[in-house]
Amino acid sequence: MTQRIYNFSAGPAVLPEPVLRRAQAAIWDLDGTGIGVMEHSHRGAAFEAVLARAEAAVRTLGGVPDDHDVLFLQGGASTQFFMIPMSWLSTDDTADYCDTGVWAQKAIAEARRFGVVHVACTGKPSGFAALPGPDEITWSRRPVYAHFTSNNTIYGTQWPTEPTPPDGAPLVCDASSDIFSRPIDVRRYGLIYAGAQKNLGPSGVTLVIVRKDLVERGRRDLPTMLQYRTFAADRSMYNTPPTFGIYVLAEVLAWIAEQGGLAALGERNARKAALLYDALDRSELFRAYAAPGSRSDMNVTFRARTEALEAQFVREATAAGLDGLKGHRLAGGMRASIYNAFPEAGVRALIDFMADFERRHR
Ligand SMILES: *Cc1c(COP(=O)(O)O)cnc(C)c1O
């Protein structure tokens, strides 16, 4: 059997080992039914139970109130980039967006197809290494919603807490890379979306938590599959949902609950990240990319003295069983993605390896 190594991939990303073991067994036989999870009809009792478990876990863990729907969609976070403005933004309306890097810009580009986008703040001057402070956000007068990206996977920045939108504007959040990595107050949000493949499960399922009155208000002259109400009315079962992805997501959420829930996980994630940032701040060869106060607990981005050393570092780290450390091509350098399931031992292994590398390259 091959040994598992430390996987710093930004997504799809590391999953909890007990979940992988349970999924292995469930592929063969789901809950003693004699049928594997991928082979069950989505209309049968066995999958119905899985779906109910997934929804209940999202509600319990996230403290999702009854006035929000929990939906399991397809198409990734990138589909939400257009589904959101398509539902609520029309040509005479304005939606506000915080421009905090690549993913935010992709969301902005899609919104511009449907209406006016007001960029309420931008991290451009800092090379997206810093997030705007509260006084650096200028909302428009009456936006139909206000959108932000809670964790910027590519640059390694994370909002310490959500921005406060102008009165009456629902807050919309792309939480793809930090959903359920720390406590969240869902009541403050109109819509939260996340592709599952970073913190929740495999690729192919997208979690959407959306206020019911917004679902009601969404445009009605769209294709059936592009309206939130279709999925809200049918508990994500209008057509065949991504059954295996929902199963794994339910198991990941059960694992999070076993770890003590979001508060416990948030503390653990903060501790893991602090270890790495401390090492970077002490180093003379490496430096953290993101500014203090904006640093992500999920994606730790860093640079070395030269690009040649960065390439050598990534190569040697990979050979040493530390995989996936190359930064996104647009940001360069290195990125250690240390999501919920990434073990602290792996963070310590990286820190040791960095110290060793630095000794050899003074
Ligand atoms: C990965 C990522 C996306 C893209 O997700 P897909 O599911 O591949 O469409 C969008 N936003 C953020 C913040 C991401 O990290």
The ligand as an SDF file (V2000), in Angstrom:
LIG
                    3D

 15 15  0  0  0  0  0  0  0  0999 V2000
  -11.7670   27.5740   -5.8680 C   0  0  0  0  0  0  0  0  0  0  0  0
  -12.5460   28.8160   -5.7340 C   0  0  0  0  0  0  0  0  0  0  0  0
  -13.5610   29.1600   -6.6510 C   0  0  0  0  0  0  0  0  0  0  0  0
  -13.8690   28.3310   -7.8690 C   0  0  0  0  0  0  0  0  0  0  0  0
  -14.5860   27.2140   -7.5010 O   0  0  0  0  0  0  0  0  0  0  0  0
  -15.1740   26.1740   -8.5630 P   0  0  0  0  0  0  0  0  0  0  0  0
  -15.9760   25.2850   -7.6840 O   0  0  0  0  0  0  0  0  0  0  0  0
  -13.9990   25.5190   -9.2010 O   0  0  0  0  0  0  0  0  0  0  0  0
  -15.9850   26.9110   -9.5590 O   0  0  0  0  0  0  0  0  0  0  0  0
  -14.2780   30.3080   -6.4180 C   0  0  0  0  0  0  0  0  0  0  0  0
  -14.0330   31.0990   -5.3540 N   0  0  0  0  0  0  0  0  0  0  0  0
  -13.0520   30.8100   -4.4670 C   0  0  0  0  0  0  0  0  0  0  0  0
  -12.8120   31.7140   -3.3140 C   0  0  0  0  0  0  0  0  0  0  0  0
  -12.2830   29.6570   -4.6240 C   0  0  0  0  0  0  0  0  0  0  0  0
  -11.3280   29.3640   -3.7420 O   0  0  0  0  0  0  0  0  0  0  0  0
  1  2  1  0
  2  3  1  0
  2 14  2  0
  3  4  1  0
  3 10  2  0
  4  5  1  0
  5  6  1  0
  6  7  2  0
  6  8  1  0
  6  9  1  0
 10 11  1  0
 11 12  2  0
 12 13  1  0
 12 14  1  0
 14 15  1  0
M  END
$$$$
